[in-house]
């Protein structure tokens, strides 16, 4: 029997997961009627993935919604780093409306 295996490879202690990982954020998406949906995303994830996940969760078409942060529209290729999002920030979601004469 070798004693290399047990101290070198303890499964629980090999990679401890920190409670607040610096690379992930908890984001709240708030709809116009006050419904809130929470997501955990990486800072480098493109926000079109967040938009798609939200649309799937609430059962709406991804092309029918728009995400806003601080009143500015979020583009599909932007990331949380691009917008300086912080843990616990809120993103507003609106339904796209077409109007005019």
C-alpha positions in Angstrom: 0.0 0.0 0.0 1.3 3.4 -0.8 0.6 6.5 1.2 0.7 8.8 -1.8 -3.0 8.4 -2.6 -4.8 9.5 0.5 -3.2 12.8 1.6 -2.6 14.0 -1.9 -6.1 13.5 -3.3 -8.7 14.3 -0.7 -11.8 14.9 -2.8 -13.6 17.3 -0.5 -10.5 19.5 0.1 -8.9 19.5 -3.3 -10.9 22.4 -4.8 -12.9 24.3 -2.1 -15.6 26.4 -3.7 -15.7 29.9 -2.3 -19.1 31.2 -1.3 -18.7 34.4 -3.2 -16.7 33.7 -6.3 -15.2 36.9 -7.7 -16.0 35.8 -11.3 -19.7 35.2 -10.8 -22.6 37.6 -10.1 -26.1 37.1 -8.8 -28.4 39.2 -11.1 -32.1 40.0 -10.7 -34.2 40.5 -13.8 -37.4 42.5 -13.0 -40.3 42.7 -15.4 -42.7 45.6 -15.7 -45.3 43.9 -13.6 -42.8 43.4 -10.7 -42.0 39.7 -11.2 -38.4 38.9 -10.3 -36.2 36.1 -11.7 -32.7 35.5 -10.3 -29.7 34.2 -12.3 -26.1 33.5 -11.5 -23.8 34.4 -14.4 -20.1 34.8 -15.0 -18.8 38.3 -15.7 -17.5 37.2 -19.1 -20.8 35.6 -20.3 -22.4 37.4 -23.2 -25.8 38.7 -22.0 -27.7 37.3 -24.9 -27.4 34.0 -23.0 -29.0 35.6 -20.0 -31.7 37.0 -22.3 -32.4 33.5 -23.8 -32.4 31.9 -20.4 -34.9 34.4 -19.1 -37.2 34.0 -22.2 -37.1 30.2 -21.7 -37.9 30.5 -18.0 -40.9 32.8 -18.4 -42.1 31.2 -21.7 -41.8 34.1 -24.1 -40.1 34.7 -27.4 -36.5 35.9 -27.0 -37.0 38.4 -29.9 -40.0 40.0 -28.1 -38.0 41.2 -25.1 -35.4 43.9 -24.4 -33.1 44.1 -21.4 -32.2 47.4 -19.8 -29.6 48.3 -17.2 -29.7 51.9 -15.8 -32.1 52.9 -18.5 -29.7 51.8 -21.3 -30.5 48.9 -23.7 -28.3 45.9 -23.3 -26.8 44.6 -26.6 -26.5 40.9 -27.2 -22.7 40.9 -27.4 -22.2 42.9 -24.2 -20.9 41.2 -21.0 -21.4 41.9 -17.3 -17.8 43.4 -17.3 -18.7 45.7 -20.2 -21.6 47.2 -18.2 -19.8 47.1 -14.8 -22.5 45.0 -13.3 -22.1 44.1 -9.6 -23.4 41.3 -7.5 -27.1 41.9 -6.7 -27.7 44.4 -9.6 -31.1 44.5 -11.2 -31.8 44.4 -15.0 -35.2 45.5 -16.3 -37.0 43.6 -19.0 -39.5 45.1 -21.4 -41.6 43.8 -24.1 -40.7 45.2 -27.5 -43.5 47.3 -29.0 -43.9 48.3 -32.6 -45.8 51.5 -33.2 -46.3 54.4 -35.5 -48.5 55.5 -38.3 
